[in-house]
Amino acid sequence: MASDGPTRKKLALAIIDYLNTSVEDGTLSSEDRDSIDVATNCIAESFKVDPTDKKAVADALGSGQNLLSIYTVYEKLRGKNTEGASNASQSAPKTPAASATPNAEAESSKGQGNVAMQQKDYQKAVDCYSKAIDLTPTNPIYLSNRAAAYSAMKQHDLAKQDAEMAVAADPKYTKAWSRLGLARFALGDAKGSMEAYKSGIDAEANGGSDAMRKGYETAKARVEAEGGDDEDEEDDVGSARGPPAAGGAGGMPDLSSLASMFGGGGAGGGGMPDIGAMMQNPMMRQMAQNMMSNPNMMSNLMNNPRLREMASSFGGGGGGMPDIGAMMQDPSIAEM
């Protein structure tokens, strides 16, 4: 047999395992069992392998892996353009190795990467995780960890690629779904982010973790703000929901409601306060930015009884510009 005989033997064992598993999990019907037995016996005899040798099969497949998951990762890798990586070692390998079993050297590199992440040395973390991935290309933990390092470096496209390969290698590894959701969200794909978080929630079961649900709700809010839901397609220009704010997950606050709080829009007088003048005040600019980045803040603002009381007094006094400085002296408003 050729010099790569050991690799071919591993591949033969992986194929036999896949065929047998396909009958056991219902992919193929029980009526196909005889044909599969003939095929696997022929493969075993031709390649001189023993499919009953559990150690040999485990060595061929790696921990928790099978031929289907390995090929799925290959499908993700195929056609990826990695020319933009800072160096070749950071790029995902063109052809994943047959085994994803961690070895001592790969685990050591992963540990060094974890330390670098704690020290916020993200480039070093990427380098360390890349060494581990070179040794075990289909290990979802190494791929997911490097995705986290890329995200910390704002290289979200590379983070997305690694996270996609990680979930392909192991769809039950929930951290990879979370990192895929984050990368997609940072790239402006709110719907894809929501889908990733939903897959993570499903994988976690029991309703998902708080962090996963929060990610899902944040992505969902962005989708709704962008008009992604069917209900939003009928919104007209006068809708309170506008385009998403640059730094947050929510849409524009309802300025008409804010105006009415300060006495604007009513027939009794006062009129709308000068928004341009209001925005010249640094405190008001900060408040507006906070409201645009937090979809829940406007609701909380409108329900604050003290603020309503103050706004009413401003509106009843002839409609002049409210004294923002005086408002900020109120402890309840300043705290909010």
Helices and strands as residue ranges (DSSP letters): H 5-24, G 30-32, H 33-47, H 54-61, H 67-77, G 88-90, H 104-118, H 122-135, H 140-152, H 156-169, H 174-186, H 190-204, H 210-225, G 230-234, H 255-261, H 275-278, H 282-293, H 297-302, H 305-316, H 324-329, H 331-335
